Amino acid sequence: MNTATQASAEYRGTALVTGASSGIGAIYAQRLAQRGYDLVLVARDRTRLDALAERITNETHRSVEVLDADLGERASLARVETKLREDASITLLVNNAGIGTHTPLIASDVDHMTRMIDLNVTALTRLTYAAVPGFVARGHGAVINISSIVGIAPEILNGVYGGTKAFVLAFSQSLHHELASQGVRVQAVLPGATATDFWETGGLPLAQLDSAIVMSAPDMVDAALAGFENRELVTIPSLHDVAQWDAFESARRAMSSHLSSNTPAARYHVTSR
């Protein structure tokens, strides 16, 4: 998209993007500005946020606000919640901030695991709760939640990380069920291995991964936004055969009506008293 197209893109409100200083979040910010959104960029690193904001403003002429905040710290999180509640221009929340690890559970520090839950689950939940009532009141708005393929394949990486991303997926599906009729869209994005600093931060150089399973961050975000424009509830950029997901979901939904009964299943050999 050239600069002229960026500048003339139809205004779509303001998108608040967390974890926006680098990687997936920074690319979301750039792409959304190109699509006509003003931005509120949230992350801990003010210097990197300011540099990104300047670059996006110069390229797209969109308004970009910077909000430096550590979402794992309750006072900082509360400032972002307030912004979401009070700024009626916000039409899109991108819950991208999160941490993860490939270290096995037994080898992981429990305090680090707790911080992961605070950021990946608690902060995401509180920000969504701050944004959604305004979206409902105005009759429009959207939430994009960045989950992971480990949300449906938790054996791949650390169990706590997989559990947090399974929460993000389930939360998104439930929100869609509750809010679709009220004009609020929800998308859960499940990236596979993506070329970001996630791996280096965790002590595993990206070069040690099979390049055949690693997607570039720009490709991942572009695919996710294509899924968003196609109104997908769940977008898995790396899954080439979407029929596999459809079959998975169909089986889950078919089973759901059989999960609660007043009698135990026969295989448990429980005699009613």
Order of alpha helices (4+ residues) and beta strands (2+ residues): alpha-beta-alpha-beta-alpha-beta-alpha-beta-alpha-alpha-beta-alpha-beta-beta-alpha-beta-alpha-beta-alpha
